[in-house]
């Protein structure tokens, strides 16, 4: 199974987890998409730097694109966006969505809905909307 196929399966699993298993419906909230744009911006910077300078290299047998061991990969094209393989974006999306979905799900279940580090009355009042 290729890196691309696993990435697509990871996205499908994360979407299924969000909409049908956890029923958090994160994908339907505009705040998710705004937050994810911030995450993906920094993902492009980090991943683009690591792959653009050939610090991290990928085997072309398992993902889209060619072998760029001898030169710099393209900025856009050949299975890449800002030097980063498209598959990394798929994995990043599924990882963020799954993590936020689980966080919201367990928060709704009442697991640590108040900060532990400062349990003063003033702090409890500040976060009473979380109950």
N, C-alpha and C positions, 0 to 999 in steps of 0.2 A: 504494500500500500504506500502511495506517495505522500509526501509532506502536504501537498495540495489537497489530496483526498481527506487526510486526517484533519486538516484545518477546516474544510467544509463541514465535516461531521461534527467537529467541536462547536462550530457556530450553530448548526442545527440542534445539537444537544442543549446548548445554552439557551436558545430561544424556546425550545420545548420545556426546559426546566423552568424558565421564567413564566411562561404563559399557562402551562398546564399542570405542572407538578407543584411548584411553590405558589403559583397564582398571585405573584407579586405585581405583575403587569408593568414592570419597569420600562419596557420598550414603548409603552404608550404615553410616557410622561416626557414632556419637553425638557425638564431639568436633566433627565438622563442624557439626551442628545447634546445638550449644551456642555455638560460635564465630560461626555465622551470626546467632544471636539477638543477640549483642553488636553485630555489624556493623549489623544492621537497626535496632536501637535508635538508634544514632547517625545512621543514614541518615534515620530519621523526624525526628530533631531538626533536622538540617541541611536536608533537603529541605522539611520542614514550615515552617521559618523562611523559606526563600527563596520558597516559593510562598504561604505564609500572609500575608506582607507584600507580596506582588505584586512582589518583586524579579525573579523569574523568572515568565514567563507562557507558557502553552501555547495553541496554536491548536486550538480545539475540533473543527475539521474532521479532525484527525489523531489524536485520542485520545478516551477516554471522558469524558463530562461536558460541561458548558456553558461558555460564555464568561464569565469572572469578572473581566474587565478593570476593571469599574466598582466592584466590591465584593470582599470577602474570600471565598475559596472555602470550602465547608463543611469542618468538621473531619473528619467521616466521612460518606461517601455521595457519590453522583454521580460514581463512578469515582475516589474519593480516600480515602486513609487518613491521618489526621493531617495534612491539607492536601496531602499528596504524591499525585500521580497514581499509580495502580496500575501504569502502564507503567514508571515509574521503579523500582519494586520488582522488576519482571520483569528489567529491564536490570541492576540491581544484583546480583540473584541470579546471573544468567548470567555476569556479569563476575567475581564472586568465585569461583564454582565453576570457571570456566575457568582463572583465574589459579592457584588452589590445585592444581587437577588437573595443570596443566603443571609447577608447582613440584615436586610429588610425583613426577611421571613422570621429570623430568630428574634429580631427586635419586636416584632408584633407578638411573638410568643411570650414576651416579657423577660427575656434573658438580658440582664444588665441594662435596664432602661434608665438607670441613674448613674452618674459618674461615681466611681469607687474612691478615687483619690481625695475628694473633698465632699464629705457628706453633711456639711453644715446646713442649717435650716435655710439660709439665704440661697445656697446652691440648689437645694431641693426645690425651692420655689421657682427658681429660674428655669429649671428643666421639668416642671410639672406637666407641661404640654405633651411630654413623651409618654405619659402614663396612659 
